[in-house]
Amino acid sequence: MEPVNTDVSAEYDAAGSSTGATSVAATLGMILLAVEELWPESLAEEWDEVGLVAGHPNAEVHRILFAVDPTRDVIEEAIDVGAELLITHHPLLLKGVTSVAANTAKGRAVHRLIESGTALLTVHTNGDSAVGGVSDVLADALGLQNVAPLTPATNGLPEEGIGRVGDLAEVLTLGDFAARVFGILPSVAGGVRVSGDRDGLVRRVALCGGAGDSLFGEVRASNADVYLTADLRHHPASEAREAAVNDRPYLIDVSHFASEWLWLPAAAEALGNVLTDQGHDVQIRVSTTNSDPWDFILTPGGD
């Protein structure tokens, strides 16, 4: 696959030089505390598996790589850049396993991580829900105002929760808004799919980075003109269009990977700021590996 092509800076240096203080080597345990400050595990959904997957808390960490998926190529990228810690949004072991033998894909991943001395940490739905999380970054990139969660967090602040809803500064046509969405996301094969009148007017926007077709009830309650999310399945999308009032909410379906990749630079910068404040010498990079599973698409009348 082609690497992710964005204009976002890929490296953040958290050396603590701004304070003039002598830098202190960070251990994995110290970084876990910083991550908990930013994306508390208490914000994770009950079904989710977040936190440390592999790694020794006493090990020193000098380089960190942020990525969406803990795929083979991403793990190799982390090893190649000398990262002692790989932080991914998606879990490697979300469902229960009875073996991590190296004759399975997940087993090989676990062996490669441990044998290379690379720790793996998952920040998933806690990274979705937290302030500055996946959907917050997406809402900010689209210029939304008066942003609030679609589903407030049970154990969080009022502004924390899954999904976001907010207002555009000015009314746009659905076509122009979809073009804005297309313009801010990394280039992937699937592009952007839209359901609705291209010339229809939108101002109130609901969104959920990642798969969000379980939130249609909350979207309708928010009075959103359009709902932006990923992995929209046929039946939920069809039923939502049938239940639409005045043809709203329109639907925009994007790549799961692309919708969540936007969070990585913001997350890397946030963690870098915390570690800098603590005087740690850590370099943080954002993965350039495109882990979207699709390579090309054919469309009617397309190239």
C-alpha positions as CSV (number, residue, x, y, z in Angstrom):
1,M,0.0,0.0,0.0
2,E,1.0,3.6,-0.5
3,P,2.1,5.4,2.7
4,V,-0.3,7.9,4.2
5,N,0.0,11.2,2.4
6,T,-0.8,14.2,4.6
7,D,0.6,17.6,5.3
8,V,0.8,17.0,9.1
9,S,4.2,17.0,10.7
10,A,5.1,13.4,11.6
11,E,7.4,13.8,14.6
12,Y,7.2,15.5,18.0
13,D,10.2,15.9,20.3
14,A,9.3,15.8,24.0
15,A,12.8,16.6,25.3
16,G,11.8,19.1,28.0
17,S,14.2,21.7,26.6
18,S,11.7,24.5,26.9
19,T,12.1,24.5,30.7
20,G,15.9,24.3,30.6
21,A,15.7,21.3,33.0
22,T,17.8,18.2,32.6
23,S,15.8,15.6,30.8
24,V,14.9,12.3,32.6
25,A,14.6,9.0,30.8
26,A,11.0,7.9,30.7
27,T,10.0,4.4,31.6
28,L,7.0,2.6,30.1
29,G,5.3,2.9,33.5
30,M,5.7,6.7,33.5
31,I,4.3,6.9,30.0
32,L,1.3,4.8,31.1
33,L,0.6,7.3,33.8
34,A,0.7,10.2,31.2
35,V,-1.6,8.2,28.8
36,E,-4.0,7.7,31.7
37,E,-4.1,11.4,32.3
38,L,-5.0,12.1,28.7
39,W,-7.2,9.1,27.9
40,P,-8.5,7.5,31.1
41,E,-9.3,3.8,30.8
42,S,-12.5,4.5,32.7
43,L,-13.8,6.2,29.5
44,A,-13.5,2.9,27.5
45,E,-16.7,1.1,26.6
46,E,-17.5,-2.0,28.6
47,W,-16.8,-4.4,25.7
48,D,-13.5,-2.8,24.8
49,E,-9.9,-4.0,25.6
50,V,-7.6,-1.1,26.2
51,G,-4.3,-0.6,28.0
52,L,-0.9,-2.4,27.9
53,V,-0.7,-5.5,25.7
54,A,3.0,-6.2,25.8
55,G,5.9,-4.6,27.5
56,H,7.7,-4.3,30.8
57,P,6.7,-1.2,32.9
58,N,10.4,-0.7,34.0
59,A,11.7,-0.6,30.4
60,E,13.1,2.8,29.2
61,V,11.3,4.4,26.3
62,H,13.0,6.9,24.1
63,R,10.9,6.7,20.9
64,I,7.1,6.2,20.5
65,L,5.2,5.5,17.3
66,F,1.4,6.2,17.1
67,A,-0.7,4.2,14.6
68,V,-4.3,3.2,13.9
69,D,-3.8,-0.5,13.6
70,P,-1.2,-3.0,15.1
71,T,-0.7,-4.7,11.7
72,R,2.4,-6.5,10.6
73,D,3.6,-3.6,8.5
74,V,3.0,-1.1,11.4
75,I,4.9,-3.3,13.9
76,E,7.8,-3.5,11.4
77,E,7.7,0.3,11.0
78,A,7.9,0.7,14.8
79,I,10.9,-1.6,14.9
80,D,12.6,0.1,11.9
81,V,12.4,3.6,13.6
82,G,13.6,2.2,16.9
83,A,10.4,2.8,18.8
84,E,10.3,1.0,22.1
85,L,6.6,1.7,22.4
86,L,3.9,1.4,19.7
87,I,0.6,3.1,20.7
88,T,-2.3,2.0,18.4
89,H,-6.0,3.0,18.4
90,H,-7.3,-0.4,17.5
91,P,-6.7,-3.4,19.9
92,L,-4.6,-6.4,18.8
93,L,-6.5,-8.7,21.1
94,L,-10.0,-7.4,21.3
95,K,-11.6,-10.9,21.3
96,G,-10.4,-13.7,23.6
97,V,-7.7,-16.0,22.4
98,T,-6.4,-19.3,23.9
99,S,-3.0,-19.2,22.2
100,V,-0.4,-16.7,20.9
101,A,1.6,-19.4,19.1
102,A,3.5,-18.0,16.2
103,N,1.6,-20.1,13.6
104,T,-1.3,-17.5,13.7
105,A,-1.2,-13.9,12.6
106,K,-1.9,-12.5,16.1
107,G,0.6,-14.9,17.6
108,R,3.3,-13.8,15.2
109,A,2.5,-10.2,16.0
110,V,2.9,-10.8,19.8
111,H,6.1,-12.7,19.3
112,R,7.6,-10.0,17.0
113,L,6.7,-7.3,19.6
114,I,8.3,-9.2,22.5
115,E,11.3,-10.5,20.6
116,S,12.1,-7.0,19.4
117,G,11.5,-5.3,22.7
118,T,8.7,-3.2,21.4
119,A,5.8,-2.6,23.8
120,L,2.2,-2.3,22.6
121,L,-0.4,0.0,24.2
122,T,-4.0,0.3,23.0
123,V,-6.0,3.6,23.3
124,H,-9.3,2.8,21.7
125,T,-12.8,3.9,22.9
126,N,-11.1,5.9,25.7
127,G,-9.4,7.8,22.9
128,D,-12.8,8.2,21.2
129,S,-14.5,9.6,24.2
130,A,-11.9,11.9,25.8
131,V,-11.7,15.6,25.2
132,G,-9.4,16.0,22.2
133,G,-10.2,12.5,21.1
134,V,-11.0,11.0,17.7
135,S,-14.3,12.7,17.1
136,D,-13.3,16.0,18.7
137,V,-10.3,16.2,16.2
138,L,-12.6,15.3,13.3
139,A,-15.1,18.0,14.4
140,D,-12.4,20.6,14.8
141,A,-11.0,19.8,11.3
142,L,-14.4,20.4,9.8
143,G,-14.8,23.7,11.6
144,L,-17.7,22.7,13.8
145,Q,-18.9,25.0,16.6
146,N,-20.9,24.4,19.8
147,V,-19.7,20.8,19.9
148,A,-21.2,18.2,22.3
149,P,-21.1,14.4,22.6
150,L,-23.7,12.4,20.8
151,T,-23.6,9.9,23.7
152,P,-22.3,11.4,26.9
153,A,-19.8,9.3,28.8
154,T,-21.1,7.5,31.9
155,N,-17.8,8.1,33.8
156,G,-16.6,11.3,32.3
157,L,-17.0,15.0,32.0
158,P,-20.1,16.5,30.3
159,E,-18.0,17.1,27.1
160,E,-16.8,13.5,26.9
161,G,-18.5,10.6,25.2
162,I,-18.9,8.8,21.9
163,G,-19.5,10.8,18.8
164,R,-20.0,14.6,18.4
165,V,-22.6,17.0,17.1
166,G,-22.1,20.6,16.3
167,D,-22.8,23.4,13.8
168,L,-21.0,24.7,10.8
169,A,-20.1,28.4,10.8
170,E,-22.1,28.8,7.6
171,V,-24.6,26.7,5.7
172,L,-23.1,24.5,3.0
173,T,-24.6,22.3,0.3
174,L,-24.2,18.6,1.0
175,G,-21.9,18.4,-2.0
176,D,-19.7,21.1,-0.7
177,F,-19.6,19.7,2.8
178,A,-18.7,16.2,1.4
179,A,-15.9,17.9,-0.6
180,R,-14.7,19.4,2.7
181,V,-14.7,16.0,4.3
182,F,-12.8,14.5,1.4
183,G,-10.2,17.2,1.6
184,I,-9.3,16.7,5.2
185,L,-8.9,12.9,5.2
186,P,-5.9,10.8,4.1
187,S,-6.3,9.5,0.6
188,V,-7.6,5.9,0.6
189,A,-9.2,3.7,-2.0
190,G,-12.7,3.9,-0.7
191,G,-13.1,7.7,-1.0
192,V,-16.2,9.3,0.4
193,R,-19.8,7.9,-0.2
194,V,-22.7,10.3,0.1
195,S,-26.5,9.6,0.5
196,G,-28.7,12.6,-0.1
197,D,-29.4,15.6,-2.4
198,R,-26.1,17.1,-3.5
199,D,-27.7,20.6,-3.4
200,G,-29.4,20.0,0.0
201,L,-28.4,22.5,2.7
202,V,-26.6,21.4,5.8
203,R,-25.5,23.2,9.0
204,R,-25.9,20.8,11.9
205,V,-23.4,17.9,11.7
206,A,-23.3,14.7,13.7
207,L,-20.2,12.5,13.4
208,C,-18.5,9.5,14.8
209,G,-14.9,8.6,13.9
210,G,-14.8,4.9,13.2
211,A,-17.9,2.6,12.9
212,G,-21.0,4.6,14.0
213,D,-24.1,2.9,12.6
214,S,-25.2,2.0,16.1
215,L,-25.9,5.7,16.9
216,F,-28.7,6.5,14.5
217,G,-31.1,7.1,17.4
218,E,-28.8,9.7,19.0
219,V,-28.2,11.2,15.5
220,R,-32.0,11.7,15.0
221,A,-32.4,13.1,18.5
222,S,-29.6,15.7,17.7
223,N,-31.6,17.1,14.7
224,A,-28.5,16.8,12.6
225,D,-28.7,17.6,8.9
226,V,-26.0,15.1,8.0
227,Y,-24.3,12.2,9.8
228,L,-20.6,11.4,9.0
229,T,-19.2,8.1,10.1
230,A,-17.4,5.0,8.8
231,D,-18.4,1.4,7.9
232,L,-22.1,2.1,7.3
233,R,-23.7,-1.2,6.6
234,H,-26.5,-1.6,4.0
235,H,-29.4,-2.3,6.3
236,P,-28.8,0.3,9.0
237,A,-28.1,2.9,6.3
238,S,-31.1,2.0,4.2
239,E,-33.4,2.0,7.3
240,A,-32.0,5.4,8.3
241,R,-32.7,6.8,4.9
242,E,-36.3,5.4,5.0
243,A,-36.9,6.9,8.5
244,A,-35.4,10.3,7.4
245,V,-37.6,13.4,8.0
246,N,-37.4,16.0,5.2
247,D,-34.7,13.7,3.7
248,R,-32.5,14.3,6.8
249,P,-30.1,13.2,8.2
250,Y,-28.1,12.8,5.0
251,L,-25.3,10.2,5.3
252,I,-21.6,10.4,4.6
253,D,-19.7,7.2,4.8
254,V,-15.9,7.3,5.0
255,S,-12.9,5.0,5.5
256,H,-12.7,3.7,9.1
257,F,-8.9,4.1,9.0
258,A,-9.0,7.6,7.5
259,S,-11.6,8.9,10.0
260,E,-9.4,7.9,12.9
261,W,-5.9,8.7,11.4
262,L,-6.6,12.4,11.9
263,W,-6.4,11.8,15.7
264,L,-2.8,10.5,15.6
265,P,-0.9,13.8,15.1
266,A,-3.1,15.5,17.8
267,A,-2.6,12.6,20.2
268,A,1.2,12.5,19.6
269,E,1.4,16.2,20.3
270,A,-0.8,16.0,23.4
271,L,1.4,13.1,24.9
272,G,4.5,15.0,23.9
273,N,3.4,18.1,25.8
274,V,2.7,16.0,28.9
275,L,6.1,14.3,28.7
276,T,7.8,17.6,28.1
277,D,6.2,19.1,31.2
278,Q,7.5,16.1,33.1
279,G,11.0,16.6,31.8
280,H,11.3,13.4,29.8
281,D,13.4,12.9,26.7
282,V,11.1,11.1,24.2
283,Q,10.6,11.3,20.5
284,I,7.1,10.6,19.2
285,R,6.3,9.8,15.6
286,V,3.1,9.2,13.7
287,S,3.0,6.1,11.5
288,T,3.0,6.7,7.7
289,T,1.7,3.2,7.0
290,N,-1.6,3.1,5.3
291,S,-3.4,0.2,7.1
292,D,-6.7,0.7,5.3
293,P,-7.5,-2.8,4.0
294,W,-8.7,-1.7,0.5
295,D,-6.3,-1.1,-2.4
296,F,-8.5,0.1,-5.2
297,I,-12.1,0.7,-6.1
298,L,-14.1,0.5,-9.4
299,T,-17.0,2.9,-9.9
300,P,-19.5,3.5,-12.7
301,G,-17.9,5.9,-15.1
302,G,-14.8,6.1,-13.1
303,D,-11.2,5.6,-14.1
